Amino acid sequence: MTASSSDSASELVTQSTHHGSAQDLVVAYNFPPFVDASAVTVAKRVVERGRPVDVVSQDLSKIRRSDSSLDALVAPYVRRRIAVPGTPVFAQWPGIRAFVARGAAVVHSWRGGRAYHSVYSRTMWPHSHFLAAYVKAEAPSTRWTAEFSDPLLWHVDGSARTSDAVRADPISRRLFGGLSPAFQRELGASPGVLRAAQLLPFALADELVFTNVQQREVMVGDLGDTELRRQVLARSIVSPHPTPPAEWYAGVPSVHPPRDRISIGYFGTFYANRGLGVMIEALRSLPREQRNRFSVHIFSAGSAAVRAAAERAGIGQLVSAHDELPYLRFLQAAKAFDYLLVQDTQTGGFPVANPFLPSKLSDYKGTGARIFALVAPGSEMAAMSFPAKAVVGDVGSVRSALLRMTESATVDRAEGKGATHAC
């Protein structure tokens, strides 16, 4: 690696529990012990693959909480790791350039000029693909697998996502100089950071991973050149977020929902287009007898706001607010519920119904609990089979699903199926 940096490898934050480097490299800007959806997915990919890896990531202590349980789950597969210091900045070239320069210096120090067998990277954040592209440019024999979490160039409402331009410097010239003329034309003279983060893998990666078919359709559709679309599709696969291995769910749940009610658990973050207001309204609209058969538990940083909304709706006794749980405790706790709630995002402006697939679904699948899915018509989740399903944002549909749950629980009880919490 030839990238220069004011930070030498010895100045970076280094952790290692094993001697020697691995043959496979993971570039993940967000990686355990720091917690977000992408860090969890990368950890599960590493464990799923089952081979030792070296890891270059970013120190996210200023913006993300740490989770030692998640770190412990992936640690047996990590040989060397570096958390690059600095202030995380989402899509600005100076921050990306610094991450590439420092990360490339680390890779060179680890391998002494020898190529890795493979490199894996994942957005979001865009930094990961830039460093992986640099590794690939410096060692073309390295097999690059690039995964995309969500469409990079589009907001959830279908509007275009803009970003600062990539600046001309030795790193950007090295990254773009080896692209084919067709991809040079797609890139343009002054590409935005996010556009470059998408086109570099399209041009250079040996394998492109999308989490669902509609996401791939939207992102490949960003290419204006039909022949380039064909090339990208030929190197792409669709691989949903992996479900953790069974042993991750082992252990006694730390939460105990009431056994005489139908318990519904929600774990995760709330967004403006993926909230629980409709769920509260649907519960409120049920006849009192059916309504009081439910117990809803929210584990989220925003759980107090949901609890307050339930109080205003007069159903506060049905909704319990909890703090977010560490990842391993979340998996164990989720087993205790009759139903786990997962919601589609409500999108607009896309040529497909919904290019987003909630990553939480993959965690829920391993719990053994039933899944209550609020789906957008035509989405990836809408095509799946669930024990309970309703249309996201539709109070009447959610209400009907809740009533069906009470009917199912009554039947289960009559048939002596004691595993169902119903009265």
BELKA-V734672 format. One record per pair of residues at least 6 apart in sequence whose C-alpha atoms are under 7 Angstrom apart, sorted by sequence separation. I is the first residue (numbers start at 1). J is the second residue. D is the distance in Angstrom with one decimal. If there is no record, write none. Layout:
i:I j:J d:D
i:I j:J d:D
This chain:
i:89 j:95 d:6.0
i:122 j:128 d:6.1
i:123 j:129 d:7.0
i:136 j:142 d:6.0
i:154 j:160 d:4.7
i:155 j:161 d:5.7
i:210 j:216 d:5.8
i:223 j:229 d:6.3
i:257 j:263 d:6.4
i:310 j:316 d:4.7
i:375 j:381 d:6.0
i:376 j:382 d:6.4
i:391 j:397 d:5.8
i:32 j:39 d:6.0
i:121 j:128 d:5.6
i:122 j:129 d:6.6
i:153 j:160 d:5.9
i:154 j:161 d:4.9
i:347 j:354 d:6.3
i:375 j:382 d:5.3
i:390 j:397 d:5.3
i:391 j:398 d:6.8
i:30 j:38 d:6.7
i:31 j:39 d:4.5
i:121 j:129 d:5.8
i:136 j:144 d:6.8
i:153 j:161 d:5.0
i:283 j:291 d:6.0
i:390 j:398 d:5.2
i:412 j:420 d:6.8
i:30 j:39 d:5.1
i:187 j:196 d:6.8
i:220 j:229 d:6.0
i:307 j:316 d:6.5
i:310 j:319 d:6.7
i:121 j:132 d:6.3
i:390 j:401 d:6.1
i:409 j:420 d:6.5
i:187 j:199 d:7.0
i:307 j:319 d:6.1
i:389 j:401 d:6.5
i:410 j:422 d:6.9
i:119 j:132 d:6.6
i:307 j:320 d:6.6
i:373 j:386 d:6.9
i:388 j:401 d:6.4
i:409 j:422 d:5.5
i:307 j:321 d:5.9
i:344 j:358 d:6.6
i:372 j:386 d:6.8
i:84 j:99 d:7.0
i:371 j:386 d:6.1
i:372 j:387 d:6.7
i:373 j:388 d:6.3
i:374 j:389 d:5.8
i:375 j:390 d:6.2
i:376 j:391 d:5.9
i:371 j:387 d:6.2
i:372 j:388 d:4.6
i:373 j:389 d:4.8
i:374 j:390 d:4.9
i:375 j:391 d:5.0
i:376 j:392 d:5.7
i:304 j:321 d:5.7
i:370 j:387 d:6.1
i:371 j:388 d:6.4
i:372 j:389 d:5.6
i:373 j:390 d:6.4
i:374 j:391 d:5.2
i:375 j:392 d:5.1
i:303 j:321 d:5.0
i:374 j:392 d:4.6
i:303 j:322 d:6.2
i:342 j:361 d:6.6
i:183 j:203 d:6.6
i:296 j:318 d:6.0
i:297 j:319 d:5.8
i:298 j:320 d:6.2
i:299 j:321 d:6.5
i:300 j:322 d:6.5
i:301 j:323 d:6.0
i:119 j:142 d:6.7
i:295 j:318 d:5.0
i:296 j:319 d:4.8
i:297 j:320 d:4.8
i:298 j:321 d:5.1
i:299 j:322 d:4.7
i:300 j:323 d:5.5
i:301 j:324 d:6.0
i:357 j:380 d:6.8
i:53 j:77 d:6.2
i:54 j:78 d:5.8
i:59 j:83 d:4.9
i:115 j:139 d:5.8
i:118 j:142 d:5.0
i:119 j:143 d:6.2
i:120 j:144 d:5.9
i:121 j:145 d:6.6
i:122 j:146 d:5.9
i:123 j:147 d:6.6
i:166 j:190 d:6.6
i:179 j:203 d:6.7
i:294 j:318 d:6.4
i:295 j:319 d:6.2
i:296 j:320 d:6.2
i:297 j:321 d:6.1
i:298 j:322 d:5.9
i:299 j:323 d:5.4
i:300 j:324 d:4.6
i:340 j:364 d:7.0
i:52 j:77 d:4.6
i:53 j:78 d:5.1
i:54 j:79 d:5.4
i:55 j:80 d:6.3
i:56 j:81 d:5.7
i:57 j:82 d:6.1
i:58 j:83 d:4.6
i:59 j:84 d:5.5
i:117 j:142 d:5.1
i:118 j:143 d:4.4
i:119 j:144 d:4.9
i:120 j:145 d:4.8
i:121 j:146 d:5.1
i:122 j:147 d:4.6
i:123 j:148 d:5.3
i:124 j:149 d:6.1
i:165 j:190 d:6.1
i:166 j:191 d:6.0
i:213 j:238 d:6.4
i:299 j:324 d:5.0
i:353 j:378 d:5.2
i:354 j:379 d:5.0
i:31 j:57 d:6.1
i:34 j:60 d:6.5
i:51 j:77 d:6.4
i:52 j:78 d:5.6
i:53 j:79 d:5.8
i:54 j:80 d:4.7
i:55 j:81 d:4.5
i:56 j:82 d:5.0
i:57 j:83 d:4.8
i:58 j:84 d:4.5
i:59 j:85 d:5.3
i:116 j:142 d:5.7
i:117 j:143 d:6.3
i:118 j:144 d:5.8
i:119 j:145 d:6.3
i:120 j:146 d:5.9
i:121 j:147 d:6.2
i:122 j:148 d:5.8
i:123 j:149 d:5.7
i:165 j:191 d:5.5
i:166 j:192 d:5.8
i:212 j:238 d:5.6
i:353 j:379 d:5.5
i:26 j:53 d:6.5
i:30 j:57 d:6.1
i:47 j:74 d:6.3
i:52 j:79 d:6.2
i:54 j:81 d:5.6
i:55 j:82 d:6.3
i:56 j:83 d:6.3
i:57 j:84 d:6.1
i:58 j:85 d:6.4
i:59 j:86 d:7.0
i:115 j:142 d:6.4
i:165 j:192 d:4.0
i:166 j:193 d:5.5
i:208 j:235 d:6.0
i:209 j:236 d:5.8
i:210 j:237 d:6.3
i:211 j:238 d:5.5
i:212 j:239 d:6.8
i:25 j:53 d:5.4
i:26 j:54 d:6.1
i:27 j:55 d:5.9
i:28 j:56 d:6.4
i:29 j:57 d:4.4
i:30 j:58 d:6.2
i:60 j:88 d:6.7
i:103 j:131 d:6.9
i:164 j:192 d:5.3
i:165 j:193 d:5.6
i:207 j:235 d:5.1
i:208 j:236 d:4.4
i:209 j:237 d:5.2
i:210 j:238 d:4.8
i:211 j:239 d:5.0
i:212 j:240 d:6.2
i:24 j:53 d:5.0
i:25 j:54 d:4.9
i:26 j:55 d:4.8
i:27 j:56 d:5.0
i:28 j:57 d:5.0
i:29 j:58 d:5.0
i:35 j:64 d:6.2
i:163 j:192 d:5.3
i:164 j:193 d:5.9
i:206 j:235 d:6.5
i:207 j:236 d:5.7
i:208 j:237 d:6.3
i:209 j:238 d:5.8
i:210 j:239 d:6.1
i:211 j:240 d:4.3
i:284 j:313 d:6.7
i:340 j:369 d:6.7
i:22 j:52 d:5.8
i:23 j:53 d:6.8
i:24 j:54 d:6.4
i:25 j:55 d:5.9
i:26 j:56 d:6.4
i:27 j:57 d:6.1
i:34 j:64 d:5.8
i:35 j:65 d:6.0
i:47 j:77 d:6.9
i:100 j:130 d:6.7
i:163 j:193 d:5.8
i:202 j:232 d:6.0
i:209 j:239 d:6.4
i:211 j:241 d:6.3
i:280 j:310 d:6.2
i:339 j:369 d:5.8
i:340 j:370 d:6.3
i:341 j:371 d:6.1
i:342 j:372 d:6.3
i:343 j:373 d:5.9
i:344 j:374 d:6.2
i:346 j:376 d:6.6
i:22 j:53 d:5.1
i:34 j:65 d:5.8
i:35 j:66 d:5.9
i:43 j:74 d:5.8
i:96 j:127 d:5.4
i:100 j:131 d:4.8
i:163 j:194 d:6.2
i:262 j:293 d:6.0
i:263 j:294 d:5.9
i:264 j:295 d:6.2
i:265 j:296 d:6.0
i:266 j:297 d:6.3
i:267 j:298 d:6.3
i:268 j:299 d:6.6
i:269 j:300 d:5.9
i:284 j:315 d:6.5
i:338 j:369 d:5.6
i:339 j:370 d:4.6
i:340 j:371 d:4.9
i:341 j:372 d:4.8
i:342 j:373 d:5.1
i:343 j:374 d:4.7
i:344 j:375 d:5.1
i:22 j:54 d:5.7
i:34 j:66 d:4.4
i:35 j:67 d:6.4
i:261 j:293 d:5.0
i:262 j:294 d:4.8
i:263 j:295 d:4.8
i:264 j:296 d:4.8
i:265 j:297 d:4.9
i:266 j:298 d:4.9
i:267 j:299 d:4.8
i:268 j:300 d:5.4
i:269 j:301 d:6.9
i:270 j:302 d:6.6
i:335 j:367 d:5.0
i:337 j:369 d:6.3
i:338 j:370 d:6.0
i:339 j:371 d:5.3
i:340 j:372 d:5.7
i:341 j:373 d:6.0
i:342 j:374 d:6.3
i:343 j:375 d:6.2
i:344 j:376 d:6.0
i:21 j:54 d:6.4
i:33 j:66 d:5.0
i:34 j:67 d:6.3
i:261 j:294 d:5.3
i:262 j:295 d:6.1
i:263 j:296 d:5.9
i:264 j:297 d:6.2
i:265 j:298 d:6.1
i:266 j:299 d:6.1
i:267 j:300 d:6.1
i:334 j:367 d:6.4
i:335 j:368 d:6.4
i:339 j:372 d:5.9
i:33 j:67 d:5.2
i:261 j:295 d:6.1
i:335 j:369 d:5.9
i:33 j:68 d:5.8
i:90 j:125 d:6.8
i:91 j:126 d:6.9
i:33 j:70 d:6.4
i:32 j:70 d:6.4
i:33 j:71 d:4.7
i:137 j:175 d:6.7
i:32 j:71 d:5.0
i:134 j:175 d:6.1
i:153 j:194 d:6.5
i:133 j:175 d:6.8
i:152 j:194 d:6.2
i:153 j:195 d:6.7
i:152 j:198 d:6.9
i:56 j:103 d:6.4
i:344 j:392 d:6.8
i:343 j:392 d:6.8
i:146 j:201 d:6.2
i:22 j:79 d:6.3
i:21 j:79 d:5.9
i:20 j:79 d:6.9
i:21 j:80 d:6.2
i:146 j:205 d:6.3
i:19 j:79 d:6.9
i:145 j:205 d:6.0
i:18 j:79 d:5.1
i:144 j:205 d:4.9
i:145 j:206 d:6.0
i:146 j:207 d:6.3
i:147 j:208 d:5.8
i:148 j:209 d:6.3
i:17 j:79 d:6.5
i:18 j:80 d:6.9
i:144 j:206 d:5.3
i:145 j:207 d:4.7
i:146 j:208 d:5.0
i:147 j:209 d:4.4
i:148 j:210 d:5.5
i:149 j:211 d:6.7
i:16 j:79 d:6.2
i:143 j:206 d:6.0
i:144 j:207 d:6.5
i:145 j:208 d:5.9
i:146 j:209 d:6.1
i:147 j:210 d:6.1
i:16 j:80 d:4.8
i:151 j:215 d:6.4
i:15 j:80 d:6.6
i:16 j:81 d:6.0
i:150 j:215 d:6.8
i:15 j:81 d:5.5
i:14 j:81 d:6.1
i:15 j:82 d:6.3
i:130 j:197 d:6.4
i:133 j:200 d:6.6
i:14 j:82 d:4.6
i:126 j:194 d:6.7
i:129 j:197 d:6.0
i:133 j:201 d:7.0
i:151 j:219 d:5.9
i:13 j:82 d:5.8
i:14 j:83 d:6.3
i:274 j:343 d:6.6
i:12 j:82 d:6.8
i:13 j:83 d:5.2
i:12 j:83 d:6.9
i:13 j:84 d:6.1
i:126 j:197 d:5.7
i:274 j:345 d:5.5
i:12 j:84 d:5.7
i:13 j:85 d:6.7
i:91 j:163 d:6.1
i:92 j:164 d:5.7
i:129 j:201 d:6.9
i:265 j:337 d:6.1
i:273 j:345 d:5.8
i:274 j:346 d:6.9
i:12 j:85 d:6.4
i:91 j:164 d:6.8
i:93 j:166 d:5.5
i:264 j:337 d:6.0
i:273 j:346 d:5.5
i:93 j:167 d:6.7
i:263 j:337 d:5.4
i:264 j:338 d:6.1
i:265 j:339 d:6.3
i:266 j:340 d:6.0
i:263 j:338 d:5.2
i:264 j:339 d:4.7
i:265 j:340 d:4.8
i:266 j:341 d:5.2
i:262 j:338 d:6.3
i:263 j:339 d:6.3
i:264 j:340 d:5.6
i:265 j:341 d:6.1
i:264 j:341 d:6.7
i:255 j:333 d:5.8
i:253 j:332 d:4.9
i:254 j:333 d:5.8
i:248 j:328 d:6.7
i:252 j:332 d:6.6
i:253 j:333 d:4.4
i:256 j:336 d:6.7
i:257 j:337 d:7.0
i:251 j:332 d:6.2
i:249 j:331 d:5.4
i:250 j:332 d:6.5
i:338 j:420 d:6.7
i:249 j:332 d:5.0
i:253 j:336 d:6.5
i:338 j:421 d:6.8
i:38 j:124 d:6.6
i:21 j:110 d:6.7
i:25 j:116 d:6.7
i:24 j:116 d:5.8
i:23 j:116 d:5.3
i:24 j:117 d:5.7
i:25 j:118 d:6.1
i:26 j:119 d:5.6
i:27 j:120 d:6.1
i:28 j:121 d:5.8
i:23 j:117 d:5.4
i:24 j:118 d:4.9
i:25 j:119 d:4.6
i:26 j:120 d:4.9
i:27 j:121 d:4.8
i:28 j:122 d:6.1
i:7 j:102 d:6.4
i:24 j:119 d:5.9
i:25 j:120 d:6.4
i:26 j:121 d:6.0
i:5 j:101 d:5.4
i:9 j:105 d:6.1
i:29 j:125 d:6.3
i:4 j:101 d:5.8
i:5 j:102 d:5.9
i:8 j:105 d:7.0
i:9 j:106 d:5.1
i:3 j:101 d:5.1
i:29 j:127 d:6.4
i:29 j:128 d:5.4
i:28 j:128 d:5.4
i:93 j:193 d:6.7
i:3 j:104 d:6.2
i:27 j:128 d:5.5
i:92 j:193 d:6.9
i:3 j:105 d:6.6
i:91 j:193 d:6.1
i:1 j:104 d:5.8
i:91 j:194 d:7.0
i:1 j:105 d:6.5
i:27 j:132 d:6.4
i:1 j:108 d:5.3
i:1 j:113 d:6.9
i:282 j:395 d:5.3
i:286 j:399 d:7.0
i:281 j:395 d:6.7
i:282 j:396 d:7.0
i:278 j:393 d:5.9
i:278 j:394 d:6.9
i:282 j:398 d:6.0
i:283 j:399 d:6.7
i:290 j:406 d:6.9
i:278 j:395 d:5.5
i:282 j:399 d:4.8
i:241 j:359 d:6.0
i:249 j:367 d:6.9
i:243 j:362 d:4.7
i:244 j:363 d:6.5
i:279 j:398 d:6.7
i:242 j:362 d:5.9
i:243 j:363 d:5.5
i:246 j:366 d:6.8
i:241 j:362 d:5.8
i:243 j:365 d:6.7
i:244 j:366 d:6.8
i:243 j:366 d:6.2
i:293 j:423 d:6.9
i:1 j:138 d:6.3
i:214 j:352 d:6.3
i:214 j:354 d:6.7
i:215 j:355 d:4.1
i:214 j:355 d:4.7
i:215 j:356 d:6.5
i:212 j:357 d:6.9
i:262 j:421 d:5.2
i:261 j:421 d:5.3
i:262 j:422 d:5.3
i:260 j:421 d:5.4
i:261 j:422 d:4.8
i:259 j:421 d:5.0
i:260 j:422 d:5.2
i:261 j:423 d:6.1
i:260 j:423 d:5.2
i:3 j:171 d:6.9
i:158 j:347 d:6.8
i:157 j:347 d:4.9
i:158 j:348 d:5.3
i:159 j:349 d:7.0
i:156 j:347 d:5.5
i:157 j:348 d:4.7
i:158 j:349 d:4.3
i:157 j:349 d:6.2
i:158 j:350 d:5.4
i:45 j:242 d:6.8
i:44 j:242 d:6.4
i:41 j:241 d:6.5
i:44 j:244 d:6.4
i:150 j:356 d:6.4
i:69 j:326 d:6.8
i:70 j:327 d:5.9
i:69 j:327 d:6.6
i:70 j:328 d:6.5
i:67 j:326 d:6.0
i:69 j:328 d:5.9
i:37 j:359 d:7.0
